[in-house]
Amino acid sequence: LGAGGETSEAVENMYFTMMLLLSGVKAARERLLQDCDSGSMMGDDADAIETVRAILTHPLLDDPNIDAASRRLKDHALQDTNNLWEARMRTRDLMRIMNCVQCNKCRFHGKISTLGLSTALQLTLGNQGTGCDVAKIKRVELAALVTTMGKFASGIELCYEMQTL
């Protein structure tokens, strides 16, 4: 914690994680758009479909800079196979830790966020460090990925508002 109460590294970590989540959504974009078009994702909820479509077609997803975090992570993972194993173990540990949370709402939201982050890592790294086929990702994992990205976007927006005060 800094002298003024700020934690600049925490904000940088949020930005890095948001870039990973954006890369994951970018990798799954075509499948998510197909699910929107077929109506299999959200049924008849036209507002939800249009919201998701607006997110998936946003120009930010086409910006090559959002892939910087996933490239760094891939490079680090490919340096040593133990790094890849450690990343998988950390996501398992996070899910186990969520079981210790007493508040049911907090546990639920924590598990969704952990699953979303895990999905982004799976899309980025896969088993060999080269990513995985988006067709192998389950719909609930894709939903958690998009939900987690939304939560991180809200958190970053709040940090930005607090920094301007």
TIVEX-674099 format. One record per residue (C-alpha): x negated, y negated, z negated; residue in one letter. Coordinates in Angstrom, 2 decimals, always signed. Each point is the difference from the previous one (the first is absolute). Last residue first. Example, Ala and Ser with C-alpha at 12.3 -4.5 7.8 and 13.67 -1.06 7.14 Angstrom:
BEGIN
       u       v       w rest
  -13.67   +1.06   -7.14    S
   +1.37   +3.44   -0.66    A
END
This chain:
BEGIN
       u       v       w rest
  +11.17  -12.16   +7.22    L
   -1.28   +1.03   +3.45    T
   -1.68   +3.14   -1.36    Q
   +3.28   +1.19   -1.53    M
   +1.80   -0.23   +3.33    E
   -2.77   +1.98   +1.75    Y
   +0.08   +2.64   -2.72    C
   +3.79   +0.27   +0.40    L
   -0.36   +0.41   +3.77    E
   -2.63   +2.67   -0.54    I
   +2.33   +1.88   -2.34    G
   +2.92   -0.25   +2.43    S
   -2.17   +1.30   +2.84    A
   -1.24   +2.80   -2.26    F
   +3.58   +1.02   -0.76    K
   +0.92   -0.06   +3.68    G
   -3.02   +2.13   +0.91    M
   +1.02   +2.43   -2.74    T
   +3.49   +0.28   +1.47    T
   -1.37   +0.59   +3.51    V
   -2.35   +2.74   -1.24    L
   +2.68   +1.55   -2.26    A
   +2.36   +0.23   +2.96    A
   -2.74   +1.63   +2.07    L
   -0.62   +2.50   -2.80    E
   +3.73   +0.76   -0.24    V
   +0.06   +0.57   +3.76    R
   -2.73   +2.63   -0.20    K
   -3.36   -0.51   +1.70    I
   -0.94   +2.77   +2.43    K
   +1.21   -2.03   +3.01    A
   -2.44   -2.76   -1.01    V
   -2.88   +2.28   +0.95    D
   -2.88   -0.54   -2.37    C
   -2.93   -2.31   -0.46    G
   -3.65   +0.54   +0.91    T
   -1.47   +0.59   -3.45    G
   +0.30   +3.79   +0.18    Q
   +3.16   +0.65   -2.01    N
   +1.88   -3.13   +1.06    G
   -1.89   -3.27   -0.38    L
   +2.19   -2.90   +1.13    T
   +3.39   +1.71   +0.23    L
   -0.69   +1.89   -3.24    Q
   -1.22   -3.18   -1.70    L
   +3.17   -1.85   +1.02    A
   +2.06   +2.95   -1.23    T
   -1.83   -0.02   -3.35    S
   +0.72   -3.71   -0.35    L
   +3.69   +0.62   +0.63    G
   +0.06   +3.00   -2.35    L
   -1.64   -2.08   -2.73    T
   +2.49   -2.80   +0.56    S
   +2.93   +2.41   -0.17    I
   -1.45   +1.63   -3.11    K
   -0.45   -3.36   -1.71    G
   +3.53   -1.09   +0.86    H
   +1.46   +3.17   -1.52    F
   -2.27   -0.09   -3.06    R
   +0.86   -3.66   -0.61    C
   +3.71   +0.72   +0.31    K
   -0.27   +3.03   -2.31    N
   -1.89   -1.93   -2.68    C
   -2.37   +2.34   -1.84    Q
   -2.88   +0.13   +2.50    V
   -1.95   +3.24   -0.53    C
   +1.28   +1.59   +3.23    N
   -1.50   -2.96   +1.91    M
   -3.44   +1.18   -1.09    I
   +0.53   +3.24   +1.91    R
   +0.79   -1.91   +3.20    M
   -3.10   -2.16   -0.47    L
   -2.15   +3.07   -0.58    D
   +1.20   +1.54   +3.26    R
   -0.89   -3.23   +1.80    T
   -3.43   +0.03   -1.63    R
   -0.61   +3.63   +1.00    M
   +0.65   -0.77   +3.67    R
   -2.42   -2.94   -0.08    A
   -2.61   +2.12   -1.80    E
   +0.16   +2.70   +2.70    W
   -0.62   -2.59   +2.71    L
   -2.96   -1.43   -1.91    N
   -1.35   +3.53   -0.52    N
   -0.22   +0.41   +3.78    T
   -2.70   -2.68   +0.07    D
   -0.50   -2.91   +2.36    Q
   +3.35   +0.78   +1.68    L
   +2.01   -1.34   -2.94    A
   -1.89   -3.30   -0.06    H
   +0.41   -0.54   +3.74    D
   +3.69   +0.93   -0.24    K
   +0.56   -2.46   -2.87    L
   -1.78   -2.78   +1.83    R
   +2.01   +0.68   +3.16    R
   +3.25   +0.10   -2.04    S
   -0.80   -3.36   -1.56    A
   -0.93   -1.64   +3.30    A
   +3.13   +1.30   +1.77    D
   +1.98   -3.08   -0.99    I
   -2.42   -2.13   +2.03    N
   +1.16   +1.52   +3.29    P
   +3.27   -1.99   -0.17    D
   +2.74   +2.09   +1.60    D
   +1.77   +0.66   -3.32    L
   +0.03   -3.75   -0.64    L
   +2.02   -0.50   +3.19    P
   +3.18   +1.26   -1.74    H
   +1.68   +2.83   +1.92    T
   +0.02   +2.44   -2.91    L
   +1.17   -2.59   -2.53    I
   +2.82   -1.21   +2.24    A
   +1.02   +3.63   +0.68    R
   +0.14   +0.68   -3.75    V
   +2.24   -3.03   -0.56    T
   +2.17   +0.87   +3.02    E
   +0.50   +3.56   -1.27    I
   +0.81   -1.23   -3.50    A
   +2.60   -2.43   +1.33    D
   +1.54   +2.66   +2.27    A
   +0.59   +2.46   -2.85    D
   +1.65   +2.79   +2.00    D
   -2.40   +2.79   -0.90    G
   -3.26   -1.26   -1.42    M
   -2.64   +2.24   +1.53    M
   +1.86   +2.20   +2.46    S
   +1.47   -2.95   +1.88    G
   -1.70   +1.15   +3.20    S
   -1.44   -3.43   +0.74    D
   -1.23   -0.54   -3.55    C
   -1.57   +3.48   -0.07    D
   -1.73   -0.74   +3.31    Q
   -1.27   -3.28   -1.45    L
   -1.38   +1.87   -3.03    L
   -1.74   +2.52   +2.24    R
   -1.54   -2.74   +2.11    E
   -1.13   -2.00   -3.04    R
   -1.69   +2.84   -1.89    A
   -3.57   -1.13   +0.70    A
   +0.99   -3.65   -0.46    K
   +1.69   +0.87   -3.29    V
   -3.21   +1.65   -1.17    G
   -2.12   -2.94   +1.14    S
   +2.36   -2.36   -1.84    L
   -0.36   +2.12   -3.15    L
   -3.79   -0.08   +0.27    L
   +0.09   -3.78   +0.55    M
   +2.25   -0.35   -3.05    M
   -2.51   +2.01   -2.01    T
   -2.82   -2.35   +1.00    F
   +2.13   -3.07   -0.78    Y
   +0.97   +1.41   -3.39    M
   -3.65   +0.81   -0.71    N
   -0.93   -3.61   +0.83    E
   +2.68   -1.18   -2.45    V
   -1.42   +2.26   -2.70    A
   -3.52   -1.21   +0.78    E
   +1.11   -3.61   -0.50    S
   +1.26   +0.63   -3.51    T
   +1.21   -3.35   -1.25    E
   +0.42   -0.96   -3.65    G
   -1.79   -3.34   +0.35    G
   -3.22   +1.37   -1.51    A
   +0.21   +3.10   +2.19    G
   +1.42   +3.34   -1.01    L
END
